[in-house]
Amino acid sequence: MMKIFQKRLREMRLLCGLTQREMAEKLDISQPSYIRYENGTAEPSLEKLVKISEIFDVSVDYLVGKSEV
């Protein structure tokens, strides 16, 4: 499931034209912390996962690979 999350997180960020630094700022975390989400060495808290879904206007299920929409 993490592989899907990593892939979708990066894809959605690029589709929205955001940098890793901009995503970190939106999530109120450091850029290295955000990078760890994308490279799979850390998982976001539920609160951050929900915030990511709101930023991209997608469901948490989509981000974690439980749905295709």
C-alpha positions in Angstrom: 0.0 0.0 0.0 2.9 2.4 0.7 4.2 2.0 -2.8 0.9 3.1 -4.2 0.7 6.0 -1.8 4.2 7.2 -2.7 3.4 7.0 -6.4 0.1 8.8 -6.1 1.5 11.5 -3.8 4.3 12.3 -6.2 2.0 12.2 -9.3 -0.7 14.4 -7.7 2.0 16.9 -6.5 3.4 17.2 -10.0 0.0 17.4 -11.7 -0.8 20.3 -9.4 2.5 22.0 -10.2 3.7 22.0 -6.6 7.2 21.5 -5.3 8.1 19.4 -2.4 8.8 22.5 -0.4 5.4 23.9 -1.2 3.7 20.7 -0.1 5.7 20.7 3.1 4.6 24.3 3.8 0.9 23.4 3.1 1.2 20.5 5.5 3.1 22.6 8.1 6.1 20.1 8.2 9.7 20.3 7.1 10.7 19.6 3.5 12.8 16.6 4.6 9.7 15.2 6.4 7.7 15.5 3.2 10.4 13.9 1.2 10.3 10.9 3.5 6.6 10.5 2.6 7.4 10.4 -1.1 10.3 8.0 -0.7 8.5 5.7 1.6 10.7 6.0 4.7 7.9 7.7 6.7 4.1 7.6 6.7 1.9 10.6 7.3 -0.3 10.8 10.4 -4.1 10.4 9.7 -4.4 14.2 10.1 -1.7 14.8 7.5 -3.2 12.2 5.2 -6.6 13.9 5.3 -4.9 17.3 4.7 -3.1 15.8 1.6 -6.4 14.5 0.3 -8.0 18.0 0.7 -5.1 19.7 -1.0 -5.5 17.4 -4.0 -9.3 17.1 -3.8 -9.1 13.3 -3.8 -10.2 10.7 -1.3 -7.9 9.2 1.2 -8.9 5.8 -0.3 -7.5 7.0 -3.7 -4.3 8.1 -2.1 -3.7 4.7 -0.4 -4.8 2.6 -3.3 -8.2 1.5 -2.1 -10.0 3.2 -5.0 -9.3 4.4 -8.5 -11.1 7.7 -8.1 
